[in-house]
Amino acid sequence: MAKFGAVGGAGVLVNLGVFNLVRQVTDLQVVRAGVIATIVAIVFNYVGFRYFTYRDRDKSGRTREMSLFLLFSAIGLVIENGVLYAATYGFGWDSPLQSNIFKFLGIGVATLFRFWSYRTWVFRALPARGPVAGSRPVATGREPKQRVP
């Protein structure tokens, strides 16, 4: 969870940085700027998750992994920017400070979904290694505990 948080935290900074940069240098609407920022953060996060957070996970089905990652990231994009959309167009909260607050709030809600979906479906754990056939247990030097009747 700590590695997910480290990559995710860096992804939040990328997301908010790109969001504010796009808002400053273009005339795009707030939600469009949010979508662009989310897409940049998704690419950043995939690299971080694959090669840092979940580097020990199964790598055999990269096409499947990337397809699922993009699917769940797209759902997260809708959640994240849906919060921003509701605040901006539903309530009229569209000052730069308000946009950043609701962008951040949307990221938080979407992160809960992404953490669960990535861990469960995308970066699956490798199967546990069982004992090798014909091997004996390693002696630990301790006697097993006796049950007293």
C-alpha positions as a Markdown table, in Angstrom:
| # | Residue | x | y | z |
|---|---|---|---|---|
| 1 | Met | 0.0 | 0.0 | 0.0 |
| 2 | Ala | 2.9 | 2.4 | 0.7 |
| 3 | Lys | 4.3 | 1.9 | -2.8 |
| 4 | Phe | 0.8 | 2.5 | -4.3 |
| 5 | Gly | 0.6 | 5.7 | -2.2 |
| 6 | Ala | 4.1 | 6.9 | -3.3 |
| 7 | Val | 3.2 | 6.4 | -7.0 |
| 8 | Gly | -0.3 | 7.7 | -6.5 |
| 9 | Gly | 1.0 | 10.8 | -4.6 |
| 10 | Ala | 3.4 | 11.6 | -7.4 |
| 11 | Gly | 0.5 | 11.0 | -9.9 |
| 12 | Val | -1.7 | 13.5 | -8.0 |
| 13 | Leu | 1.1 | 16.1 | -8.3 |
| 14 | Val | 1.4 | 15.4 | -12.0 |
| 15 | Asn | -2.4 | 15.5 | -12.4 |
| 16 | Leu | -2.8 | 18.8 | -10.5 |
| 17 | Gly | 0.3 | 20.3 | -12.1 |
| 18 | Val | -0.9 | 19.6 | -15.6 |
| 19 | Phe | -4.5 | 20.7 | -14.8 |
| 20 | Asn | -3.3 | 24.1 | -13.6 |
| 21 | Leu | -0.8 | 24.4 | -16.5 |
| 22 | Val | -3.5 | 23.7 | -19.1 |
| 23 | Arg | -5.9 | 26.1 | -17.3 |
| 24 | Gln | -3.2 | 28.9 | -17.4 |
| 25 | Val | -1.9 | 28.5 | -20.9 |
| 26 | Thr | -5.2 | 27.6 | -22.8 |
| 27 | Asp | -8.8 | 28.7 | -22.9 |
| 28 | Leu | -10.1 | 25.1 | -22.5 |
| 29 | Gln | -13.1 | 24.6 | -20.2 |
| 30 | Val | -12.3 | 23.3 | -16.7 |
| 31 | Val | -13.5 | 19.7 | -17.3 |
| 32 | Arg | -11.6 | 19.4 | -20.5 |
| 33 | Ala | -8.4 | 20.6 | -18.8 |
| 34 | Gly | -9.2 | 18.0 | -16.1 |
| 35 | Val | -9.5 | 15.2 | -18.6 |
| 36 | Ile | -6.2 | 16.1 | -20.2 |
| 37 | Ala | -4.5 | 16.2 | -16.8 |
| 38 | Thr | -6.0 | 12.8 | -15.9 |
| 39 | Ile | -4.8 | 11.2 | -19.1 |
| 40 | Val | -1.2 | 12.4 | -18.5 |
| 41 | Ala | -1.4 | 11.1 | -14.9 |
| 42 | Ile | -2.7 | 7.7 | -16.1 |
| 43 | Val | 0.3 | 7.2 | -18.3 |
| 44 | Phe | 2.6 | 8.3 | -15.5 |
| 45 | Asn | 0.9 | 6.0 | -13.0 |
| 46 | Tyr | 1.0 | 3.0 | -15.3 |
| 47 | Val | 4.8 | 3.3 | -15.6 |
| 48 | Gly | 5.1 | 3.7 | -11.8 |
| 49 | Phe | 2.8 | 0.9 | -10.9 |
| 50 | Arg | 4.2 | -1.6 | -13.4 |
| 51 | Tyr | 7.9 | -0.9 | -12.7 |
| 52 | Phe | 7.8 | 0.1 | -9.0 |
| 53 | Thr | 4.7 | -0.8 | -7.1 |
| 54 | Tyr | 3.7 | -4.1 | -8.7 |
| 55 | Arg | 7.0 | -5.1 | -10.3 |
| 56 | Asp | 6.8 | -8.5 | -8.6 |
| 57 | Arg | 3.4 | -9.3 | -10.0 |
| 58 | Asp | 2.5 | -11.5 | -12.9 |
| 59 | Lys | 3.9 | -10.1 | -16.2 |
| 60 | Ser | 2.8 | -12.8 | -18.6 |
| 61 | Gly | -0.4 | -11.1 | -19.9 |
| 62 | Arg | 0.8 | -7.6 | -20.7 |
| 63 | Thr | -2.0 | -7.0 | -23.3 |
| 64 | Arg | -4.7 | -8.1 | -20.8 |
| 65 | Glu | -3.0 | -6.1 | -18.0 |
| 66 | Met | -2.9 | -2.9 | -20.1 |
| 67 | Ser | -6.4 | -3.3 | -21.4 |
| 68 | Leu | -7.8 | -3.7 | -17.9 |
| 69 | Phe | -5.6 | -0.8 | -16.6 |
| 70 | Leu | -7.0 | 1.4 | -19.3 |
| 71 | Leu | -10.6 | 0.3 | -18.7 |
| 72 | Phe | -10.4 | 0.9 | -14.9 |
| 73 | Ser | -8.4 | 4.1 | -15.4 |
| 74 | Ala | -11.2 | 5.3 | -17.8 |
| 75 | Ile | -13.8 | 4.6 | -15.1 |
| 76 | Gly | -11.6 | 6.5 | -12.6 |
| 77 | Leu | -11.4 | 9.4 | -15.1 |
| 78 | Val | -15.2 | 9.6 | -15.3 |
| 79 | Ile | -15.5 | 9.5 | -11.5 |
| 80 | Glu | -12.7 | 12.0 | -11.0 |
| 81 | Asn | -13.9 | 14.5 | -13.6 |
| 82 | Gly | -17.6 | 13.8 | -12.8 |
| 83 | Val | -17.0 | 15.4 | -9.4 |
| 84 | Leu | -15.4 | 18.4 | -11.0 |
| 85 | Tyr | -18.2 | 18.6 | -13.6 |
| 86 | Ala | -20.9 | 18.5 | -10.8 |
| 87 | Ala | -19.1 | 21.2 | -8.8 |
| 88 | Thr | -18.5 | 23.4 | -11.9 |
| 89 | Tyr | -21.7 | 23.1 | -13.8 |
| 90 | Gly | -24.1 | 21.8 | -11.1 |
| 91 | Phe | -23.2 | 24.3 | -8.4 |
| 92 | Gly | -21.3 | 27.0 | -10.2 |
| 93 | Trp | -18.2 | 26.5 | -8.2 |
| 94 | Asp | -15.6 | 27.4 | -10.8 |
| 95 | Ser | -13.0 | 29.7 | -9.3 |
| 96 | Pro | -9.4 | 28.4 | -9.6 |
| 97 | Leu | -9.4 | 27.5 | -5.9 |
| 98 | Gln | -12.7 | 25.7 | -6.0 |
| 99 | Ser | -11.7 | 23.9 | -9.2 |
| 100 | Asn | -8.5 | 22.6 | -7.5 |
| 101 | Ile | -10.4 | 21.5 | -4.4 |
| 102 | Phe | -13.0 | 19.5 | -6.4 |
| 103 | Lys | -10.3 | 18.2 | -8.8 |
| 104 | Phe | -8.5 | 16.9 | -5.7 |
| 105 | Leu | -11.7 | 15.5 | -4.1 |
| 106 | Gly | -12.4 | 13.7 | -7.4 |
| 107 | Ile | -8.9 | 12.3 | -7.5 |
| 108 | Gly | -9.5 | 11.0 | -3.9 |
| 109 | Val | -12.8 | 9.3 | -4.7 |
| 110 | Ala | -11.4 | 7.8 | -8.0 |
| 111 | Thr | -8.2 | 6.6 | -6.1 |
| 112 | Leu | -10.3 | 4.4 | -3.8 |
| 113 | Phe | -11.8 | 2.7 | -6.9 |
| 114 | Arg | -8.5 | 2.4 | -8.7 |
| 115 | Phe | -6.6 | 0.9 | -5.7 |
| 116 | Trp | -9.2 | -1.9 | -5.4 |
| 117 | Ser | -9.5 | -2.5 | -9.2 |
| 118 | Tyr | -5.7 | -2.4 | -10.0 |
| 119 | Arg | -4.9 | -4.7 | -7.1 |
| 120 | Thr | -7.7 | -7.1 | -7.7 |
| 121 | Trp | -7.9 | -7.3 | -11.5 |
| 122 | Val | -4.9 | -5.6 | -13.2 |
| 123 | Phe | -1.7 | -6.4 | -11.3 |
| 124 | Arg | -2.5 | -9.8 | -10.0 |
| 125 | Ala | -0.3 | -11.6 | -7.5 |
| 126 | Leu | 1.8 | -14.5 | -8.7 |
| 127 | Pro | 0.5 | -17.9 | -7.5 |
| 128 | Ala | 2.1 | -18.9 | -4.1 |
| 129 | Arg | 4.9 | -21.4 | -4.4 |
| 130 | Gly | 4.0 | -24.7 | -2.8 |
| 131 | Pro | 6.5 | -27.3 | -1.5 |
| 132 | Val | 8.5 | -29.1 | -4.2 |
| 133 | Ala | 7.4 | -32.7 | -4.7 |
| 134 | Gly | 9.6 | -35.1 | -2.8 |
| 135 | Ser | 11.1 | -32.4 | -0.5 |
| 136 | Arg | 11.2 | -32.5 | 3.2 |
| 137 | Pro | 10.4 | -29.6 | 5.6 |
| 138 | Val | 13.4 | -27.6 | 6.8 |
| 139 | Ala | 14.3 | -28.2 | 10.5 |
| 140 | Thr | 13.9 | -25.1 | 12.6 |
| 141 | Gly | 15.6 | -26.4 | 15.7 |
| 142 | Arg | 12.5 | -26.0 | 17.8 |
| 143 | Glu | 10.3 | -28.8 | 19.2 |
| 144 | Pro | 6.7 | -28.7 | 18.3 |
| 145 | Lys | 4.4 | -27.6 | 21.1 |
| 146 | Gln | 2.7 | -30.4 | 23.0 |
| 147 | Arg | -1.0 | -30.1 | 23.7 |
| 148 | Val | -1.9 | -30.7 | 27.4 |
| 149 | Pro | -5.1 | -32.6 | 27.8 |
